[in-house]
Each structure stands twice: as C-alpha cells, then as structure tokens.
C-alpha cells in the first residue's frame, strides 16, 4: 500500500472504522442507535480545547471557556492578543473548576508560528486536541468602502480570516494524531463568523467580507477533511453584547433607548455572550457528531427574513 492511501486509512474516523454496535430491539422494534454519549452528564468531558479571543470580560470566548470548564473539559487554553484580563479569567476558572487545567497565552491570532506553538504545546502536554474555537476577531474600519485603504482592509482580513485559516490548519493536523487514549482521529473546529457575512448592512465592507470568507473556509476545509471525523463549523452571531459592541449598548442605555436594540429580529432584543457560548458548547461536543461544514446563525432570527421597521412600509 502506498503512503497516501495508508495515511487516508489511518485518518478514518471511528464511525467509519468501528460501526456502532447493534442496540437490539424492544418489543420487535429496533432500539434507538447512539453515536454520542449521554448528554445528561458533562458534554465535553476530558476534552482539550483552545479558544482564541478570550480577553474581553463580555466576550464570547470567555463565556465559552466557562461552558467548557463547567462541562468537564480536561484543559482549556485561553488565548488573546491582549492579556489585560487573561490572568483574572484564569483565577476565576481555577476557583470555580479546580479540576480543569487553565492556560493563558498572549499572541496575535494571525501569527502562524504562535498558533502552531500553542497547538504543539497542547499535543506535547496532553497528547490530544479535541476543540479549536477560532473566535478572535476585530470590528474593522467602520468606513464606507471608498475610504478604506488597502492596508486597513488587509489588517481586518489578517485577524478575521488568516487567524481562522491557521487555526484550522494546525488544529486539523493535531486532531489527526492518535494514541492509546484517542484511538481515532476526531475533533471539532469552530470559527466565529457573523450575520454580516450573510447579508449587507450588518458591518463595514472589510468586516463583512472577512466574515463571509470565514463561512467559506469552514465549508471548504470540512470537505478536505472528509472521513477524518474532524468537523468544521462557523457560528454567525447577530447583535450580541460583547466587548466589540459594548459602546452601542452603553450609548443606548445612556439615552434610555436600550429597548430598541435588536428590534429588527423576531426576538426583539440583543443577546448576551453565553447564548452564543451554548452553541459553541454543542458544536464542541460529540452531540454535534453530524453537524459539519455549516454556518449557524445565532441572531434571534434576524437572517430569517428581510428586516423592515414596523409601520414604516410606505
């Protein structure tokens, strides 16, 4: 057997090599088959996770780290370009979840060598990587496209797209590795996109283009990882109160117009980071075993229709 077919065989997921056992019957009807373990317990038990974009106290990254820790993760790497709050987050998680090993790393998400280094460290220390959440992102320029310089455009693309690309690249390689504890390749790679990557008017040109690229990346890489059991998905948040959007929420509260936030979506409100973190928890767990190559909108229904202002049709 040549090396390429051998590598492909070695990279096959457990579901393709060892089919789930026949669960038998109950009164002559087949019992329900299961791929994932019982969801009544910790949902990411013993998994090793890397999350980028975790510094913000209001952020999706921090909220996701709490969900992973609360659901039995073995180790979590909290990474960000800024380390202003990272050690605070680490102390909080150590207090709440003393059995979870929390590591903090400070680097630019678009720095390929730094991303490779944290992935290599996880493999060296734990022998596995189960979840990579490429969550780091910047808001972009907030300018009309005719006023955006090329280097400004590429700065947004570096963090929001290159950062996701290198995360997928090195996480996928790591998730291929097997051992006595992890006999088959597997893993979940999650990237933060945005509803701005679906339609216009939710962000600047550079930001929207970067988030559309993220959605494309998860689709193309999911297919190139066919058969490995490594899933790649994007979360596409709508209006979430995070460090990035905090000025908008603060301004609305100061004016007494907070009730207007999110008025164009059917939920008629903005969201908090934990509501997105719950989706990242599901996608990181084995319960999402058949969810792959998708962009999941977490937007209160905003992207389900063409938003209009009630009473302002004419």
C-alpha positions as CSV (number, residue, x, y, z in Angstrom):
1,X,0.0,0.0,0.0
2,X,1.4,3.4,-0.9
3,X,1.9,6.0,1.8
4,X,-1.0,8.2,0.6
5,X,-3.7,5.5,0.8
6,X,-2.2,4.3,4.1
7,X,-2.5,7.8,5.5
8,X,-6.1,8.1,4.4
9,X,-6.9,4.8,6.1
10,X,-5.2,5.8,9.3
11,X,-7.1,9.1,9.2
12,X,-10.6,7.5,9.0
13,X,-12.9,8.4,11.8
14,X,-14.1,5.8,14.4
15,X,-17.6,5.9,12.8
16,X,-16.2,4.7,9.5
17,X,-13.9,2.0,11.1
18,X,-15.9,0.7,14.0
19,X,-19.6,0.9,13.3
20,X,-21.8,1.5,16.4
21,X,-23.0,-1.7,18.0
22,X,-26.5,-3.0,17.3
23,X,-28.6,-1.8,20.3
24,X,-31.1,-4.7,19.9
25,X,-34.8,-4.4,19.9
26,X,-37.7,-3.6,22.2
27,X,-40.9,-5.5,21.5
28,X,-39.8,-6.2,18.0
29,X,-38.8,-2.6,17.1
30,X,-35.2,-1.5,16.9
31,X,-33.9,0.4,19.9
32,X,-32.5,3.9,19.1
33,X,-28.9,3.9,18.0
34,X,-26.5,6.4,19.5
35,X,-23.2,7.9,18.3
36,X,-22.7,10.4,21.1
37,X,-22.6,9.6,24.8
38,X,-25.3,10.5,27.2
39,X,-26.0,14.3,27.2
40,X,-27.2,14.3,30.8
41,X,-23.6,14.5,32.0
42,X,-20.7,16.8,31.2
43,X,-20.8,17.4,27.5
44,X,-17.0,17.9,26.8
45,X,-15.6,15.6,29.5
46,X,-11.9,15.2,29.3
47,X,-11.5,17.2,26.1
48,X,-8.6,19.6,25.5
49,X,-9.7,22.9,24.0
50,X,-8.0,26.0,22.6
51,X,-10.0,29.3,22.4
52,X,-8.8,32.5,20.8
53,X,-10.3,35.9,21.5
54,X,-10.8,35.3,25.3
55,X,-9.6,38.5,26.9
56,X,-12.8,40.6,26.9
57,X,-14.9,40.3,30.1
58,X,-18.0,40.5,28.0
59,X,-16.8,38.2,25.2
60,X,-18.0,35.0,23.6
61,X,-14.5,33.5,24.2
62,X,-14.6,33.9,27.9
63,X,-18.2,32.7,28.1
64,X,-17.3,29.6,26.1
65,X,-14.4,28.8,28.4
66,X,-16.8,28.8,31.3
67,X,-19.2,26.5,29.5
68,X,-16.3,24.1,28.6
69,X,-15.0,24.1,32.1
70,X,-18.4,23.6,33.6
71,X,-18.9,20.6,31.3
72,X,-15.8,18.7,32.2
73,X,-13.1,19.8,29.9
74,X,-9.7,18.5,30.9
75,X,-7.7,21.6,29.8
76,X,-8.5,24.9,28.2
77,X,-6.1,27.3,26.5
78,X,-7.4,30.9,26.7
79,X,-5.6,33.0,24.1
80,X,-5.8,36.6,23.0
81,X,-3.7,39.4,21.6
82,X,-4.3,41.4,24.8
83,X,-3.6,39.9,28.2
84,X,-5.3,42.6,30.3
85,X,-7.8,40.2,31.8
86,X,-6.5,36.8,30.9
87,X,-5.0,36.1,34.4
88,X,-8.2,37.3,36.0
89,X,-10.2,34.8,33.9
90,X,-7.7,32.1,34.8
91,X,-8.0,32.7,38.5
92,X,-11.8,32.8,38.3
93,X,-12.0,29.5,36.4
94,X,-9.4,27.9,38.8
95,X,-11.7,28.9,41.7
96,X,-14.9,27.6,40.1
97,X,-13.5,24.5,38.4
98,X,-10.3,23.4,40.2
99,X,-10.1,20.1,38.3
100,X,-9.8,21.9,34.9
101,X,-6.3,23.0,33.8
102,X,-6.4,26.6,32.6
103,X,-3.6,28.0,30.5
104,X,-3.3,31.6,29.2
105,X,-1.3,32.6,26.1
106,X,-0.9,36.0,24.5
107,X,-0.4,36.2,20.8
108,X,-1.8,37.6,17.5
109,X,-4.4,35.2,16.1
110,X,-2.9,35.9,12.6
111,X,0.6,34.9,13.7
112,X,1.0,31.4,12.2
113,X,4.0,30.5,14.2
114,X,2.3,31.4,17.5
115,X,-0.8,29.4,16.6
116,X,1.3,26.4,15.7
117,X,3.2,26.8,19.0
118,X,0.1,26.6,21.2
119,X,-1.3,23.7,19.3
120,X,2.0,21.9,19.5
121,X,2.1,22.6,23.3
122,X,-1.3,21.0,23.8
123,X,-0.3,17.9,21.9
124,X,3.0,17.7,23.8
125,X,1.3,18.1,27.2
126,X,-1.9,16.2,26.7
127,X,-1.3,14.1,23.6
128,X,-4.5,15.4,22.0
129,X,-6.5,18.3,20.8
130,X,-10.3,18.0,20.7
131,X,-11.7,21.5,20.2
132,X,-10.3,24.6,18.5
133,X,-12.5,27.6,18.7
134,X,-11.1,30.3,16.4
135,X,-13.1,33.2,17.9
136,X,-10.6,36.1,17.7
137,X,-11.8,39.0,15.6
138,X,-11.8,42.7,15.1
139,X,-14.6,45.1,14.1
140,X,-12.9,46.6,11.1
141,X,-12.9,50.2,9.9
142,X,-16.5,51.4,10.2
143,X,-15.9,53.4,7.0
144,X,-17.6,53.5,3.6
145,X,-15.6,51.3,1.2
146,X,-14.3,54.2,-0.9
147,X,-12.5,55.5,2.2
148,X,-10.9,52.2,3.3
149,X,-7.2,51.9,2.5
150,X,-5.8,48.6,1.2
151,X,-3.7,48.1,4.3
152,X,-6.7,48.8,6.5
153,X,-8.7,46.2,4.6
154,X,-5.9,43.6,4.9
155,X,-5.5,44.3,8.6
156,X,-9.1,43.2,9.1
157,X,-8.5,40.2,6.9
158,X,-5.4,39.2,8.8
159,X,-7.1,38.8,12.1
160,X,-10.6,37.7,11.0
161,X,-9.6,35.3,8.1
162,X,-5.9,34.4,8.3
163,X,-6.4,33.8,12.0
164,X,-9.2,31.3,11.3
165,X,-7.2,29.7,8.4
166,X,-4.1,29.0,10.5
167,X,-6.3,27.8,13.4
168,X,-8.0,25.2,11.2
169,X,-4.7,24.3,9.5
170,X,-2.8,23.4,12.7
171,X,-5.8,22.1,14.7
172,X,-6.7,19.7,11.9
173,X,-3.2,18.2,11.9
174,X,-3.2,17.9,15.6
175,X,-6.7,16.3,15.7
176,X,-5.4,13.6,13.3
177,X,-3.0,12.3,15.9
178,X,-4.0,9.1,17.7
179,X,-2.8,7.4,20.9
180,X,-3.9,4.8,23.4
181,X,-6.3,7.3,24.8
182,X,-7.5,8.6,21.5
183,X,-7.6,5.7,19.0
184,X,-9.1,7.5,16.1
185,X,-8.8,11.0,14.6
186,X,-11.6,13.3,15.6
187,X,-12.2,16.8,16.8
188,X,-14.4,19.9,16.4
189,X,-13.1,23.2,14.9
190,X,-15.3,26.2,15.4
191,X,-14.9,29.6,13.9
192,X,-16.7,32.9,14.7
193,X,-18.2,34.4,11.6
194,X,-21.2,36.8,11.7
195,X,-24.5,37.6,10.1
196,X,-22.5,40.3,8.4
197,X,-21.1,37.5,6.3
198,X,-24.5,36.5,5.1
199,X,-26.0,39.9,4.1
200,X,-25.1,43.5,3.9
201,X,-25.9,46.3,6.4
202,X,-24.5,44.4,9.4
203,X,-21.0,45.6,9.2
204,X,-18.4,47.5,7.2
205,X,-17.1,46.2,3.8
206,X,-13.9,44.8,5.2
207,X,-15.6,43.2,8.2
208,X,-18.4,41.7,6.2
209,X,-16.0,40.4,3.6
210,X,-13.9,38.8,6.3
211,X,-16.8,37.1,7.9
212,X,-18.1,35.8,4.6
213,X,-14.7,34.3,4.0
214,X,-14.8,32.5,7.3
215,X,-18.0,30.8,6.3
216,X,-16.4,29.7,3.1
217,X,-13.3,28.4,4.9
218,X,-15.3,26.1,7.1
219,X,-17.1,24.7,4.1
220,X,-14.0,24.1,2.0
221,X,-12.0,22.6,4.8
222,X,-14.8,20.4,6.1
223,X,-14.8,18.7,2.7
224,X,-11.0,18.4,2.5
225,X,-11.1,16.7,5.9
226,X,-13.7,14.1,4.6
227,X,-13.7,10.9,6.5
228,X,-11.5,12.0,9.4
229,X,-14.2,12.7,11.9
230,X,-12.9,16.3,12.2
231,X,-15.8,18.7,11.9
232,X,-15.5,22.3,10.9
233,X,-18.3,24.8,11.6
234,X,-18.9,28.5,11.9
235,X,-21.1,30.4,14.4
236,X,-22.7,33.5,12.9
237,X,-23.8,35.8,15.7
238,X,-26.2,38.7,15.3
239,X,-26.3,41.5,17.8
240,X,-24.5,40.2,20.9
241,X,-23.4,42.4,23.8
242,X,-19.6,41.8,23.8
243,X,-16.6,44.0,24.2
244,X,-16.8,44.8,20.5
245,X,-20.4,46.0,20.7
246,X,-20.3,47.4,24.2
247,X,-20.2,51.1,23.1
248,X,-23.5,50.6,21.2
249,X,-25.2,49.1,24.3
250,X,-23.8,51.7,26.6
251,X,-24.9,54.5,24.4
252,X,-28.4,53.1,24.2
253,X,-28.7,52.7,28.0
254,X,-27.5,56.3,28.5
255,X,-30.2,57.5,26.1
256,X,-32.9,55.3,27.5
257,X,-33.3,53.5,24.2
258,X,-32.0,50.1,25.1
259,X,-35.4,48.6,24.3
260,X,-34.8,49.4,20.6
261,X,-31.7,47.2,20.4
262,X,-32.5,44.2,18.3
263,X,-35.9,45.5,17.2
264,X,-35.4,44.1,13.7
265,X,-35.1,40.5,14.8
266,X,-38.1,38.4,15.9
267,X,-36.8,38.1,19.5
268,X,-36.9,41.9,19.7
269,X,-33.7,42.1,21.8
270,X,-29.9,41.8,21.6
271,X,-28.2,38.7,23.1
272,X,-25.5,38.0,25.7
273,X,-22.3,36.1,25.1
274,X,-23.5,33.0,27.0
275,X,-26.2,32.4,24.4
276,X,-23.5,32.0,21.8
277,X,-21.3,30.0,24.1
278,X,-24.0,27.4,24.5
279,X,-23.9,26.9,20.7
280,X,-20.1,26.6,20.9
281,X,-20.6,24.0,23.6
282,X,-22.9,21.9,21.5
283,X,-20.7,22.1,18.4
284,X,-17.6,21.2,20.5
285,X,-19.4,18.2,22.0
286,X,-20.0,14.8,20.4
287,X,-23.7,15.6,20.4
288,X,-23.0,17.6,17.2
289,X,-21.5,14.5,15.6
290,X,-23.3,15.0,12.3
291,X,-23.1,18.8,12.1
292,X,-20.3,19.7,9.7
293,X,-19.4,22.5,7.2
294,X,-22.2,24.8,8.5
295,X,-22.6,28.4,9.3
296,X,-25.0,28.6,12.3
297,X,-26.8,31.9,12.6
298,X,-27.3,32.8,16.3
299,X,-29.1,36.0,15.7
300,X,-32.6,35.9,17.2
301,X,-34.0,35.2,13.7
302,X,-32.6,38.3,12.0
303,X,-31.3,36.5,9.0
304,X,-34.5,34.5,8.5
305,X,-36.2,37.4,6.7
306,X,-35.8,40.8,5.2
307,X,-35.9,43.3,8.1
308,X,-38.3,46.2,7.9
309,X,-39.3,48.7,10.5
310,X,-42.9,48.0,11.5
311,X,-45.3,50.8,10.4
312,X,-42.7,52.2,8.0
313,X,-43.5,50.3,4.9
314,X,-44.6,53.4,3.0
